[in-house]
């Protein structure tokens, strides 16, 4: 209501309301194509769905990074690693029994360095999850990784071994050099998504995962980690209904699967061609560069991206999306996309 909170109770209630709204987004635009993909999918028979072995649990514990804060259970990575054999055995029994807890996290708010200290939007949420829960997520990720990698969008550099932002930057510089050398136009759009990781529609994400053959056993475990997941900012408990889990090691891989589906849906006859290969984007998680030969071509790419992103609950921030001419004929004016000026 515009008034500054005067008591601790009012402050905690305001934070609770802020994160409930921020982490619960409207449902995505229905997609018949996504529904058909999930319905017709065949479960991948090569993906292991058996309960994890003791060695897999031990390996997952070793992957934990020391120095990280504990979750609600006060268990740190160092505590699990200092006696790894009995810890692995205990967690292995728990994983075999399967999960009924470990969904909650504590949200702390870090100031972004700009904006008013009295506005919740000036702070970035960081979620502290259960460390044993992270071990389970590592085990689950190891089972999912081969299938996710198999269906990875070729231009996606995030969560891909041996690839980084440097690869996308190099590719963009090379494209610019080639188009300038041959006096060809090239326009890039640097797309900004609104609260990308927090706004993914979970039901649509489950369909995208089922569409590449993720076995139902593993999919149910992923859903169980998200369904009923909540946060606690030293306030009353509240629940999140959209987005991937804040702070979870599965989050980047799951988000990239959603982006893979979106980017592969961009119409096949738009973009640019290099050595008979047609492509329209360079990506690193939610950082997306869309490419076109001219303003009309790029407009078609942006429209296709926006339309497909909406089916996963993602929205383009047109105010923060920028375009740049990086080929020949460097002058370009703003373009109109569905009534929005870029």
C-alpha positions in Angstrom: 0.0 0.0 0.0 3.0 2.3 -0.2 3.6 2.5 3.6 6.8 1.4 5.2 6.6 -1.6 7.5 7.0 -0.5 11.1 7.2 -3.9 13.0 9.1 -7.1 12.5 5.8 -9.0 12.0 4.8 -6.6 9.2 8.2 -6.9 7.5 8.1 -10.7 7.6 4.5 -10.7 6.3 5.5 -8.4 3.4 8.5 -10.6 2.5 6.1 -13.7 2.5 3.7 -11.9 0.2 6.5 -10.8 -2.1 8.0 -14.2 -2.6 4.6 -15.9 -2.8 3.8 -13.6 -5.8 7.3 -13.8 -7.3 7.5 -17.6 -7.2 3.9 -18.3 -8.3 3.3 -17.3 -11.9 0.2 -17.6 -14.1 -0.3 -20.9 -16.0 1.4 -21.1 -19.4 -0.4 -20.9 -22.8 -1.7 -24.4 -23.7 0.3 -26.1 -26.4 -1.2 -28.9 -28.5 2.3 -29.7 -29.8 3.7 -30.1 -26.3 0.7 -32.2 -25.3 1.2 -34.5 -28.3 4.9 -34.8 -27.6 4.2 -35.9 -24.0 1.4 -38.3 -25.0 3.3 -40.0 -27.9 6.6 -40.3 -26.1 8.2 -43.6 -25.4 10.1 -44.1 -22.2 13.9 -44.5 -22.8 14.7 -48.1 -21.9 18.5 -47.3 -21.5 18.0 -44.9 -18.6 18.4 -46.6 -15.3 15.4 -46.3 -13.0 16.6 -48.6 -10.2 17.2 -47.3 -6.7 20.7 -45.7 -6.4 23.5 -47.9 -5.4 25.6 -47.1 -2.3 28.6 -46.1 -4.6 26.4 -43.6 -6.4 25.4 -42.0 -3.1 29.0 -41.8 -2.0 30.0 -40.2 -5.3 27.2 -37.6 -4.9 28.4 -36.7 -1.4 31.9 -36.1 -2.8 30.5 -33.7 -5.4 29.2 -31.3 -2.7 31.1 -28.0 -2.4 32.4 -27.1 1.0 31.8 -23.7 2.5 28.2 -23.6 1.5 25.5 -22.6 4.1 23.3 -25.3 5.6 19.6 -25.7 4.9 16.7 -25.9 7.5 18.2 -29.2 8.9 21.5 -27.4 9.8 23.6 -30.1 8.0 26.6 -28.8 6.2 28.6 -30.5 3.3 31.6 -30.9 5.6 29.5 -32.8 8.1 28.5 -35.4 5.5 32.0 -35.7 4.1 33.9 -36.0 7.4 32.5 -39.5 7.9 31.5 -40.5 4.4 31.1 -44.2 4.8 28.5 -44.2 7.6 26.9 -41.1 6.1 26.6 -42.8 2.7 25.0 -45.9 4.2 22.5 -43.9 6.1 21.5 -41.7 3.2 21.3 -44.8 0.9 18.7 -46.3 3.2 16.8 -43.1 3.1 16.9 -42.9 -0.7 15.7 -46.4 -1.0 12.8 -45.7 1.2 12.2 -42.7 -1.0 11.4 -39.1 -0.2 8.6 -37.7 2.0 10.6 -34.6 3.2 13.4 -32.3 2.1 11.3 -30.0 0.1 11.6 -26.9 2.2 14.2 -24.1 2.1 15.1 -20.9 3.9 15.1 -17.8 1.6 17.5 -15.1 2.4 17.4 -11.8 0.6 20.6 -10.1 -0.7 20.6 -6.4 -1.8 21.2 -6.1 -5.5 23.3 -2.9 -5.0 20.7 -0.6 -6.5 17.2 0.6 -5.8 15.5 1.4 -2.5 16.3 -0.6 0.5 12.6 -0.5 1.4 11.5 -2.2 -1.8 11.4 -6.1 -1.9 12.2 -6.0 -5.6 15.6 -4.4 -4.8 16.7 -7.7 -3.3 17.7 -11.1 -4.8 16.4 -14.3 -3.2 18.9 -17.0 -2.3 17.4 -20.3 -1.1 19.3 -22.6 1.4 18.2 -26.2 0.8 18.8 -29.3 2.8 22.4 -30.6 2.0 21.2 -34.3 2.2 18.6 -33.3 -0.3 21.3 -32.0 -2.6 23.0 -35.4 -2.4 19.8 -37.0 -3.7 19.5 -34.4 -6.5 23.1 -35.2 -7.5 22.2 -38.9 -7.7 19.1 -38.1 -9.8 21.0 -35.7 -12.1 23.6 -38.4 -12.8 20.7 -40.7 -14.1 19.1 -38.0 -16.1 22.2 -36.4 -17.7 22.8 -38.9 -20.6 19.2 -38.5 -21.9 19.2 -34.7 -21.4 22.6 -34.4 -23.2 21.3 -36.6 -26.1 18.4 -34.1 -26.7 20.4 -30.9 -26.0 19.8 -28.0 -28.5 23.2 -27.8 -30.4 23.5 -24.0 -29.8 23.0 -24.4 -26.1 26.3 -23.9 -24.2 25.1 -24.0 -20.6 25.4 -27.3 -18.7 27.4 -28.8 -21.5 30.8 -30.3 -20.9 33.6 -28.4 -22.5 31.5 -25.4 -23.5 31.1 -22.0 -22.0 30.0 -18.4 -22.8 33.4 -18.0 -24.6 32.2 -20.4 -27.3 29.0 -18.4 -27.9 31.0 -15.1 -27.9 33.5 -16.6 -30.4 30.8 -17.9 -32.6 29.1 -14.4 -32.6 32.4 -12.7 -33.5 33.1 -15.2 -36.3 29.6 -14.7 -37.7 30.0 -10.9 -37.7 33.4 -11.2 -39.4 32.1 -13.5 -42.1 29.1 -11.3 -42.9 31.2 -8.2 -43.0 33.7 -9.8 -45.2 31.1 -10.8 -47.8 29.1 -7.6 -47.3 26.1 -9.4 -45.9 23.7 -7.9 -43.3 23.3 -9.6 -39.9 21.2 -8.5 -37.0 21.3 -9.9 -33.4 18.6 -9.6 -30.7 19.8 -10.0 -27.1 16.6 -11.4 -25.5 15.8 -10.8 -21.8 13.3 -13.1 -20.1 11.3 -12.0 -17.0 12.3 -14.0 -13.9 13.1 -17.0 -16.2 14.0 -19.7 -13.6 11.1 -18.7 -11.3 8.3 -18.6 -13.9 8.6 -21.9 -15.7 5.3 -23.6 -15.8 5.9 -26.9 -14.0 3.2 -28.9 -15.8 4.6 -27.8 -19.2 8.1 -28.7 -18.0 7.0 -32.3 -17.0 5.5 -32.7 -20.5 8.8 -31.5 -22.1 10.7 -34.0 -20.0 8.3 -36.9 -20.8 8.6 -35.9 -24.4 12.3 -37.0 -24.6 11.6 -40.3 -22.9 12.4 -39.6 -19.2 11.1 -42.7 -17.5 8.0 -42.2 -15.3 9.9 -43.4 -12.2 12.5 -40.6 -12.5 9.8 -38.1 -13.5 7.8 -38.8 -10.4 10.9 -38.2 -8.3 11.5 -34.8 -10.0 7.8 -33.9 -9.5 7.9 -34.9 -5.9 10.8 -32.6 -5.2 8.9 -29.7 -6.7 5.2 -30.4 -5.7 4.5 -28.9 -2.4 8.0 -27.3 -2.2 8.0 -24.3 0.0 10.1 -21.5 1.4 10.5 -20.0 4.8 11.9 -16.5 5.4 11.6 -16.7 9.2 7.9 -16.2 8.5 4.9 -18.4 8.0 5.6 -21.2 5.6 4.5 -20.6 2.0 4.4 -22.7 -1.2 5.7 -22.2 -4.7 3.7 -23.4 -7.7 6.0 -22.4 -10.6 9.6 -22.4 -11.6 12.4 -24.8 -10.9 13.6 -25.2 -7.3 15.7 -22.4 -6.1 19.2 -23.5 -5.2 18.7 -27.1 -6.5 21.5 -28.7 -8.6 18.8 -30.0 -10.9 17.5 -26.5 -11.7 20.0 -25.6 -14.5 19.5 -29.0 -16.3 15.7 -28.8 -16.0 15.6 -25.2 -17.2 17.8 -26.0 -20.2 15.4 -28.8 -21.2 12.6 -26.2 -21.3 14.8 -23.8 -23.4 15.8 -26.7 -25.7 12.1 -27.3 -26.5 11.4 -23.6 -27.1 14.5 -23.1 -29.3 13.9 -26.2 -31.4 10.4 -25.0 -32.1 11.5 -21.8 -33.8 10.4 -22.1 -37.4 12.9 -24.0 -39.5 12.9 -21.6 -42.5 14.0 -18.5 -40.6 17.5 -17.5 -39.3 20.8 -17.5 -41.1 22.6 -20.1 -43.1 26.3 -21.0 -42.8 27.7 -23.8 -44.9 24.2 -25.1 -45.6 23.4 -25.2 -41.9 20.4 -23.1 -40.8 20.3 -21.8 -37.3 18.8 -18.8 -35.5 20.2 -18.6 -32.0 23.2 -18.8 -29.6 22.3 -19.6 -26.0 23.6 -20.0 -22.5 20.7 -21.0 -20.2 18.3 -18.0 -20.3 20.8 -15.7 -22.1 19.6 -15.9 -25.7 20.9 -14.3 -28.9 18.5 -14.5 -31.8 19.8 -13.9 -35.3 18.3 -12.6 -38.6 19.5 -11.4 -41.9 17.3 -8.3 -41.8 14.6 -6.6 -39.7 11.7 -8.6 -41.1 13.6 -11.9 -40.8 14.6 -11.1 -37.2 11.0 -10.0 -36.4 9.8 -13.5 -37.5 12.4 -15.1 -35.3 11.4 -13.0 -32.3 7.7 -13.7 -32.8 8.3 -17.5 -33.0 10.5 -17.3 -29.8 7.8 -15.4 -27.9 5.0 -17.7 -29.0 6.9 -20.8 -28.0 8.2 -19.3 -24.8 4.7 -18.6 -23.6 3.8 -22.3 -23.8 6.4 -22.9 -21.0 5.2 -19.9 -19.0 8.1 -17.6 -20.0 7.7 -13.9 -20.9 10.0 -11.7 -22.9 11.0 -8.4 -21.3 10.8 -6.2 -24.4 12.1 -3.1 -22.4 15.4 -5.0 -21.7 15.7 -6.8 -25.1 18.1 -5.0 -27.4 19.0 -5.4 -31.1 22.3 -4.8 -32.9 23.5 -4.8 -36.4 26.8 -6.8 -36.5 27.1 -7.5 -40.2 27.4 -5.1 -43.2 25.2 -2.0 -43.4 25.4 -1.3 -39.7 22.5 1.2 -39.4 19.3 -0.2 -38.1 16.1 1.3 -36.6 13.9 -0.2 -33.9 11.5 -3.0 -35.0 8.0 -3.7 -33.9 7.1 -7.1 -32.5 3.5 -7.8 -31.6 3.0 -4.1 -30.7 6.2 -3.8 -28.8 9.2 -1.7 -29.9 12.7 -3.3 -29.7 
